[in-house]
Amino acid sequence: MRITILDKDFQTLGTVGVFNSLIWCRRYYEAGMFECHAPVEYFELLNTGRYFYRSDRDELGVIREVNYSQTDKGERRAYCKGYFAESLLDNRVINSPANLTGTPETIARSLVNTYIINPGDTGRKIPQIVLGAAKGIGSSITIQTTGDKLGEKLYDILETQEESLKLSFDYQNNILTFTAWSGLDRTDEQDINSWATFSNSFYNVKNVVYDRDDSEAKNYAYVAGEGEGAARTVVQVDVRSSSAIERREVYVDARDLQSTYRDEQDVEHTYTAAQYRELLRQRGLEKLAEYATVETVNSDIDANANLEYMTDFDLGDLCTYQNNDVGIECVKRITEIQEVYEGAKASLNITFGNDESTTITKIIRRETT
């Protein structure tokens, strides 16, 4: 691994030859983060730099904070931390009404093109960002939005179909390529990808923390759009996999979503009744995602066990977790991977999902005869 510090124009300022520790935290539904502690002689380089690049990845860090400290014993330390390049998308807001129909991927690509790549105001352009090849994922939705941070809205839209986004950095050409993507299904219910099961029986997990909290969970939304009184358009959104699951309701005031709107050329358009209801449904899905049951498995992974990182499993992959000691099994997406490097030691901590607990099942112990 070679760490290079770049300036605001992506020009190389220097390299960090030695560091005390590095935390590299990759996230699926939000921008990742990093933190690097280095000898004090690198403070000036870190303090003048804008971007943090490691040669073995296509992820790019944006330096947001730099610190220098000296203890009463004369020990001097320096560190920097920040977020991955996806956080740059939040430097733009959706300042005019956006009314779009398509898959989350096509909508995300359109918004990035409108507000970053080919904006009407050239001062909003980020020249290093380009669109990558479309993957053709997802199913069609309709959205209407104004005033949101671009990055946050893109993550919200994509999360409703368990997709994510990425800005991949090309160091040689100083280019950040935007793509929407989805992790692989590595469960034993499919035969396209290799399976990835994390289990105490396979000795590939350690220091496990399982947590489930449904105190704020909602799974049924009444989304109220335009109109008054009995004439107001209300859509019901149910994300339960079965009506037998306890119904927990939330009311969503979506009066800001209108069936009639004007485009950038000031031409008036009107959604059909069905299209407008789909618009409200999408708002309901995004709101319910904020109220999902928090269910996670946080675990250190044994790198010397049967599964190889970034080959047999990676960020965003849908995997199986088992713990026979407490009798649970769950199918969860890897939503966060934290890599920690300290000297010659490297460790890996993985967070599995935060989605609804509908896939949690008791492991049935069968005696063999």
C-alpha positions as CSV (number, residue, x, y, z in Angstrom):
1,M,0.0,0.0,0.0
2,R,1.3,3.4,-1.0
3,I,-0.4,6.5,0.5
4,T,-0.3,9.7,-1.7
5,I,-1.5,13.1,-0.8
6,L,-3.0,15.2,-3.6
7,D,-4.0,18.9,-3.8
8,K,-7.4,20.3,-4.8
9,D,-6.5,19.9,-8.5
10,F,-5.6,16.2,-7.9
11,Q,-1.8,16.9,-8.4
12,T,0.6,14.9,-6.2
13,L,2.0,16.7,-3.2
14,G,3.9,13.8,-1.7
15,T,3.6,10.4,-0.1
16,V,3.2,9.2,3.5
17,G,6.0,6.7,3.8
18,V,5.2,5.6,7.3
19,F,2.0,5.7,9.4
20,N,1.2,4.6,12.9
21,S,-2.3,3.5,12.1
22,L,-4.9,3.7,9.3
23,I,-8.7,3.1,9.6
24,W,-10.4,2.6,6.2
25,C,-14.1,2.3,6.6
26,R,-16.1,1.4,3.5
27,R,-19.9,1.9,3.7
28,Y,-22.7,0.8,1.4
29,Y,-25.5,3.2,2.1
30,E,-23.4,6.3,2.8
31,A,-20.0,7.7,2.1
32,G,-17.1,5.8,3.7
33,M,-14.6,7.4,6.0
34,F,-10.9,7.2,6.9
35,E,-8.5,8.2,9.6
36,C,-4.7,8.2,9.4
37,H,-2.2,8.7,12.3
38,A,1.3,9.4,11.1
39,P,4.7,10.7,12.4
40,V,4.7,14.5,13.0
41,E,7.0,15.1,10.0
42,Y,4.0,14.4,7.8
43,F,1.9,17.1,9.4
44,E,2.6,19.8,6.8
45,L,1.9,17.4,3.9
46,L,-1.4,16.4,5.5
47,N,-2.3,19.9,6.4
48,T,-1.8,21.2,2.8
49,G,-3.4,18.2,1.1
50,R,-7.0,17.8,-0.1
51,Y,-7.2,14.2,-1.2
52,F,-5.9,11.0,0.4
53,Y,-5.2,8.1,-2.0
54,R,-4.0,4.6,-1.4
55,S,-2.5,2.8,-4.4
56,D,-4.3,-0.6,-3.8
57,R,-7.8,0.8,-4.0
58,D,-10.0,2.9,-6.4
59,E,-11.5,4.7,-3.4
60,L,-10.4,8.3,-2.7
61,G,-10.4,10.0,0.6
62,V,-11.3,13.7,1.0
63,I,-9.3,15.3,3.9
64,R,-11.7,17.2,6.1
65,E,-9.8,17.5,9.4
66,V,-6.1,17.6,10.3
67,N,-4.7,17.6,13.8
68,Y,-1.4,18.2,15.5
69,S,-0.8,17.6,19.2
70,Q,2.0,17.5,21.7
71,T,1.8,15.9,25.1
72,D,3.5,17.1,28.3
73,K,6.1,14.5,27.7
74,G,7.0,16.0,24.4
75,E,5.4,13.4,22.2
76,R,4.2,14.9,19.0
77,R,1.5,13.4,16.8
78,A,-0.4,14.2,13.6
79,Y,-3.5,12.8,12.0
80,C,-6.0,13.5,9.3
81,K,-9.4,12.1,8.7
82,G,-12.3,12.6,6.3
83,Y,-14.8,10.9,4.0
84,F,-14.6,9.1,0.7
85,A,-15.1,11.0,-2.6
86,E,-18.8,10.2,-2.6
87,S,-19.2,12.9,0.0
88,L,-18.3,15.5,-2.8
89,L,-21.8,14.9,-4.2
90,D,-23.2,16.6,-1.1
91,N,-21.4,19.8,-2.2
92,R,-24.3,20.3,-4.6
93,V,-28.0,20.7,-3.8
94,I,-31.0,20.0,-6.0
95,N,-32.0,23.7,-6.2
96,S,-34.8,23.3,-8.8
97,P,-37.7,20.8,-9.0
98,A,-36.6,17.5,-10.3
99,N,-39.3,15.2,-11.7
100,L,-38.0,12.0,-13.0
101,T,-39.2,8.5,-13.9
102,G,-36.9,5.5,-14.5
103,T,-34.8,3.0,-12.5
104,P,-32.9,4.4,-9.5
105,E,-29.8,4.0,-11.6
106,T,-31.0,6.1,-14.5
107,I,-32.4,8.7,-12.1
108,A,-29.1,8.9,-10.2
109,R,-27.2,9.3,-13.5
110,S,-29.5,12.0,-14.7
111,L,-29.2,14.0,-11.5
112,V,-25.4,13.7,-11.4
113,N,-25.3,14.9,-15.1
114,T,-27.6,17.8,-14.3
115,Y,-26.0,19.1,-11.2
116,I,-22.3,18.2,-11.6
117,I,-21.3,17.1,-15.1
118,N,-23.4,19.4,-17.4
119,P,-25.0,22.0,-15.1
120,G,-26.6,25.1,-16.4
121,D,-24.4,27.1,-14.1
122,T,-20.8,26.2,-15.2
123,G,-19.6,27.2,-11.7
124,R,-21.3,24.0,-10.3
125,K,-19.4,21.7,-12.6
126,I,-16.9,19.3,-11.0
127,P,-14.7,18.5,-14.1
128,Q,-13.1,15.4,-12.6
129,I,-16.4,13.5,-12.3
130,V,-17.7,11.5,-15.3
131,L,-20.4,8.9,-15.9
132,G,-19.4,5.3,-16.1
133,A,-21.1,2.6,-18.0
134,A,-24.7,1.9,-17.0
135,K,-25.3,-1.5,-15.4
136,G,-29.0,-1.7,-16.2
137,I,-30.1,-2.6,-12.7
138,G,-33.3,-1.8,-10.8
139,S,-37.0,-1.4,-11.6
140,S,-38.8,1.8,-12.6
141,I,-39.9,4.5,-10.0
142,T,-41.0,8.1,-10.1
143,I,-39.5,10.8,-7.9
144,Q,-40.0,14.5,-7.3
145,T,-37.5,16.4,-5.2
146,T,-36.3,19.9,-4.4
147,G,-33.8,21.2,-1.9
148,D,-32.1,18.0,-1.0
149,K,-28.3,17.4,-0.9
150,L,-27.5,15.6,-4.0
151,G,-25.5,12.7,-2.4
152,E,-28.0,12.1,0.4
153,K,-30.9,11.9,-2.1
154,L,-29.1,9.6,-4.4
155,Y,-28.4,7.2,-1.5
156,D,-32.0,7.4,-0.4
157,I,-33.3,6.6,-3.8
158,L,-30.9,3.7,-4.4
159,E,-31.4,2.2,-1.0
160,T,-35.1,1.5,-1.6
161,Q,-33.9,-1.2,-4.1
162,E,-30.8,-2.2,-2.0
163,E,-28.4,-0.5,-4.5
164,S,-25.6,1.9,-3.9
165,L,-23.3,4.4,-5.7
166,K,-19.6,4.8,-6.1
167,L,-17.0,7.3,-7.4
168,S,-14.1,5.3,-8.6
169,F,-10.8,7.1,-8.8
170,D,-8.4,6.8,-11.7
171,Y,-5.1,8.1,-10.3
172,Q,-3.3,8.2,-13.7
173,N,-6.0,10.3,-15.4
174,N,-7.4,12.2,-12.4
175,I,-10.9,11.0,-13.1
176,L,-13.7,10.1,-10.7
177,T,-16.2,7.7,-12.4
178,F,-19.8,7.6,-11.1
179,T,-21.6,4.3,-11.2
180,A,-24.7,2.9,-9.4
181,W,-24.2,-0.7,-8.4
182,S,-25.5,-3.6,-6.3
183,G,-23.6,-6.2,-4.2
184,L,-23.7,-9.8,-5.2
185,D,-26.0,-12.5,-3.8
186,R,-23.8,-15.0,-2.1
187,T,-26.5,-17.0,-0.3
188,D,-27.1,-20.7,-0.8
189,E,-30.4,-19.9,-2.5
190,Q,-28.6,-19.1,-5.8
191,D,-26.0,-20.8,-8.0
192,I,-24.5,-17.9,-9.9
193,N,-22.0,-16.6,-7.3
194,S,-19.9,-18.5,-4.8
195,W,-21.5,-18.8,-1.4
196,A,-20.4,-16.9,1.6
197,T,-21.5,-18.1,5.1
198,F,-20.0,-16.6,8.2
199,S,-20.4,-18.9,11.2
200,N,-18.8,-19.9,14.4
201,S,-19.0,-23.4,13.1
202,F,-16.6,-22.5,10.3
203,Y,-14.4,-20.5,12.7
204,N,-14.3,-17.5,10.4
205,V,-15.8,-15.0,12.8
206,K,-14.8,-13.8,16.2
207,N,-15.7,-11.0,18.7
208,V,-19.3,-11.1,17.6
209,V,-21.9,-8.5,18.6
210,Y,-25.5,-9.1,17.5
211,D,-28.0,-6.3,18.0
212,R,-31.7,-5.9,17.1
213,D,-33.7,-2.8,18.0
214,D,-37.2,-2.3,16.7
215,S,-38.3,0.4,19.1
216,E,-38.7,3.0,16.3
217,A,-39.5,0.5,13.5
218,K,-42.4,1.2,11.1
219,N,-43.5,-1.0,8.3
220,Y,-46.8,0.6,7.0
221,A,-47.0,4.2,5.8
222,Y,-49.9,6.4,4.9
223,V,-48.5,8.9,2.4
224,A,-50.7,12.0,2.0
225,G,-50.1,14.1,-1.1
226,E,-52.0,17.0,-2.6
227,G,-55.6,17.9,-1.9
228,E,-57.7,18.8,1.1
229,G,-59.9,16.8,3.4
230,A,-61.6,13.7,1.9
231,A,-60.3,14.7,-1.5
232,R,-56.6,14.4,-0.5
233,T,-54.7,11.7,-2.3
234,V,-53.4,9.1,0.2
235,V,-51.4,6.1,-0.7
236,Q,-50.8,3.1,1.6
237,V,-47.3,1.5,1.5
238,D,-46.8,-1.8,3.1
239,V,-43.3,-3.3,3.2
240,R,-44.1,-6.3,5.3
241,S,-43.4,-9.7,3.7
242,S,-46.6,-11.1,5.3
243,S,-49.8,-9.7,6.8
244,A,-49.0,-11.9,9.8
245,I,-46.2,-9.5,10.8
246,E,-47.2,-6.9,13.3
247,R,-48.3,-3.7,11.5
248,R,-46.6,-0.5,12.7
249,E,-47.9,2.6,11.0
250,V,-46.5,6.0,10.2
251,Y,-48.1,9.1,8.6
252,V,-46.1,10.8,5.9
253,D,-47.0,14.4,4.9
254,A,-46.0,14.6,1.3
255,R,-47.9,17.7,0.3
256,D,-44.8,19.0,-1.4
257,L,-45.3,16.3,-4.1
258,Q,-47.6,17.8,-6.7
259,S,-49.2,16.1,-9.7
260,T,-48.6,19.2,-11.9
261,Y,-45.2,20.7,-12.4
262,R,-43.2,22.8,-14.8
263,D,-39.9,21.7,-16.4
264,E,-36.8,23.8,-17.0
265,Q,-38.4,25.2,-20.1
266,D,-41.4,26.3,-18.0
267,V,-43.6,23.8,-19.8
268,E,-46.4,22.5,-17.6
269,H,-46.8,18.7,-17.2
270,T,-49.3,16.6,-15.3
271,Y,-48.9,13.1,-13.9
272,T,-51.6,10.6,-14.5
273,A,-53.4,9.4,-11.3
274,A,-51.4,6.2,-11.4
275,Q,-48.1,8.0,-11.9
276,Y,-48.8,10.4,-9.0
277,R,-49.6,7.5,-6.7
278,E,-46.3,5.8,-7.7
279,L,-44.6,9.1,-6.8
280,L,-46.2,9.0,-3.4
281,R,-45.3,5.3,-3.0
282,Q,-41.6,6.1,-3.6
283,R,-41.7,8.8,-0.9
284,G,-43.2,6.2,1.4
285,L,-40.5,3.7,0.7
286,E,-37.8,6.2,1.4
287,K,-39.4,7.2,4.6
288,L,-39.9,3.7,5.8
289,A,-36.2,3.0,5.2
290,E,-35.5,5.5,7.9
291,Y,-37.7,3.5,10.3
292,A,-36.4,0.1,9.5
293,T,-35.6,-2.4,12.3
294,V,-32.0,-2.0,13.3
295,E,-30.6,-5.4,13.1
296,T,-26.9,-5.9,12.8
297,V,-24.2,-8.4,13.3
298,N,-20.8,-6.8,13.9
299,S,-17.9,-9.1,13.8
300,D,-14.1,-9.4,13.3
301,I,-13.3,-11.7,10.5
302,D,-10.5,-14.2,10.5
303,A,-8.6,-13.5,7.4
304,N,-6.9,-16.9,7.5
305,A,-10.1,-18.8,7.5
306,N,-12.1,-20.2,4.5
307,L,-13.3,-16.9,2.9
308,E,-11.0,-14.4,1.2
309,Y,-11.8,-10.7,1.4
310,M,-12.7,-9.0,-1.9
311,T,-12.7,-12.4,-3.6
312,D,-15.2,-14.5,-1.8
313,F,-17.1,-11.6,-0.2
314,D,-17.1,-7.8,-0.4
315,L,-19.0,-4.7,0.5
316,G,-22.7,-4.9,-0.5
317,D,-22.8,-8.7,-0.8
318,L,-25.8,-10.6,0.5
319,C,-24.4,-13.2,2.9
320,T,-25.5,-15.8,5.5
321,Y,-24.6,-15.4,9.1
322,Q,-25.0,-18.2,11.6
323,N,-24.4,-18.5,15.3
324,N,-25.1,-21.9,16.6
325,D,-24.4,-20.9,20.2
326,V,-27.5,-18.7,20.4
327,G,-29.4,-20.4,17.6
328,I,-29.9,-17.7,15.0
329,E,-29.4,-17.5,11.3
330,C,-29.8,-14.4,9.2
331,V,-29.4,-13.4,5.6
332,K,-27.8,-9.9,5.6
333,R,-26.1,-7.5,3.3
334,I,-22.6,-6.3,4.2
335,T,-23.2,-2.6,4.8
336,E,-19.9,-1.7,6.3
337,I,-16.3,-3.0,6.3
338,Q,-13.7,-1.4,8.5
339,E,-10.1,-2.1,7.8
340,V,-7.6,-1.3,10.5
341,Y,-3.8,-1.2,9.9
342,E,-1.4,-0.8,12.8
343,G,2.2,-1.5,11.9
344,A,2.4,-4.9,10.4
345,K,-1.0,-5.9,11.9
346,A,-4.2,-5.7,9.9
347,S,-7.7,-6.5,11.1
348,L,-11.1,-6.6,9.4
349,N,-14.4,-5.8,11.0
350,I,-17.7,-6.3,9.2
351,T,-21.2,-5.1,9.8
352,F,-24.0,-7.2,8.4
353,G,-27.2,-5.2,7.5
354,N,-29.7,-3.0,9.2
355,D,-32.8,-4.1,7.3
356,E,-36.0,-5.6,8.6
357,S,-35.7,-8.9,10.6
358,T,-38.0,-10.9,8.3
359,T,-35.2,-13.3,7.4
360,I,-34.2,-14.1,11.0
361,T,-35.0,-17.8,11.6
362,K,-34.2,-20.2,14.4
363,I,-31.7,-22.8,13.4
364,I,-33.4,-26.2,13.7
365,R,-31.0,-28.6,15.3
366,R,-31.5,-32.1,13.9
367,E,-29.8,-35.1,15.5
368,T,-28.1,-37.4,13.0
369,T,-28.8,-41.1,13.1
